[in-house]
Amino acid sequence: MLTEFLFLFLVAIFAGFFGALVGIGGGVIIVPALTLLFHLPIHMAIAASIVSVIATSIAGARSYVDQQITNVRLGMFLEISTTGGALIGALIGVLMHGYVLSLIFGALIFYMAIMSYRSRNKEEKMIDSGAYDAGHLDGVAKALLLEGTYHDEAVQRDVNYHATKPIAGSVVSSLAGVGSGLLGIGGGVIKVAAMNTMMSIPMKASVATSKFMIGVTAATSAVVYFIAGGINVYVVAPVALGTMLGATGGSLVMNKLHSKVIKTIFFFLMIYLGYEMIAKGLSMGYNIKIPGLM
Amino acid sequence: MAIDEKQLKAETQDINKIVSIILATGMYATIFFYLIGLILVFVRGTHIPKLSQQYFHSFGGFFTSLFGLHARAFLYLGTIFLILTPVSRVIISIFAFKKEKDYKYVGVTTVVFLIILISVLIGSIFKINVG
């Protein structure tokens, strides 16, 4: 039983470490690990994952806020839609059958694996400060002062930016919230995409603001799971501590590794986990046995 | 828009500082209670329950467990601190924006807080059947 705690802790360190390398909270690794390796019910795995997502978010968010990269106003504005989405997602998640969750999770993992693999050769040329500064604030963005400046260490200067399409960005962000409540993930990938590609926010400010929001989004769904009785504190504690530790380590070595190598490993891991989750869902819900690898 | 750029920047830095302090406090409190809880688990050799359950039926039960140095009381406390850290960040931001007389963001942040309150209600209506 003590080895069980240690094993949970080690798996969580791995998830946190790897999550930090590819820029995610680690929920997409933790949920399959808890259901497939520890045979925990998926609702319990999702609840544990959502709490550990809060843990990694707090650790990461603080460092970005200190570095003044986070746009607190933009984060607060988008939190209306991410917490709203989280509420709906958690409600659906609590009411849904476990096998449906396994199948949705499997499909999501496949999708994320493919998206990540396709962008593996893309270099970090997203930050063109001139282009970001050229945008102008429209209606809601102007009323809510959705603009900012941060100091980019790589290019050694301040980057100014102005948000565009705040409503569209906020609608897409609500999907990240639903994913968080339903599946126990942070949904950072969706939030960053919404801010960076739709709202013209520089990549670093998007990542920092997304990390800042994930804590509140995840807390909203965690409250639902906590009060509804889905949280097993004996599982949550080692998992949350492990992901915090792993994420801290991961963020330290991230810059030293080639992103192409990381993304290729991530791709194969995800394809494997996605296959296992779908196999589990089919077997639980429809009694269809497809050959499992575990 | 009356707020000039310099004022906005100073105000933003104040709010950033407050947010950072809350996040740090919550994180260390969580780690502290989790570590005590896990040490108690190792010392007392508790099993991991396979099902989540209602740990305490009353506040009294919780305190009995806490002062009796039961692992679950500390693990429970750590989890509460963890979940409440982002929530308290939202609550305190409402007052921070109010102090800066930024009433639009007092409104925005209050809406976020109300959504979190609704999640408390929803959580108490539905019970999860894990197993």
Interface residues (C-beta under 8 A of the other chain):
Chain A: M1 L2 E4 F5 L40 P41 H43 M44 A47 V51 I54 A55 S57 I58 A59 A61 R62 V65 D66 Q68 T70 V72 R73 M76 F77 E79 I80 T83 G84 A86 L87 A90 L91 V94 L95 K142 A143 L144 L145 G148 T149 F212 G215 V216 A218 A219 T220 S221 A222 V223 V224 Y225 F226 I227 A228 G229 G230 I231 N232 V233 Y234 V235 V236 A237 P238 A240 L241 M244
Chain B: M1 I3 L8 K9 T12 Q13 I15 N16 V19 S20 L23 A24 G26 M27 T30 I31 Y34 L35 G37 L38 V41 F42 G45 T46 H47 I48 P49 K50 L51 S52 Q53 Q54 Y55 A71 R72 L75 Y76 G78 T79 L82 I83 L84 T85 P86 V87 R89 V90 S93 K104 Y105 V108 T109 V111 V112 I115 I116 I118 S119 V120 I122 G123 S124 F126 K127 I128 V130 G131
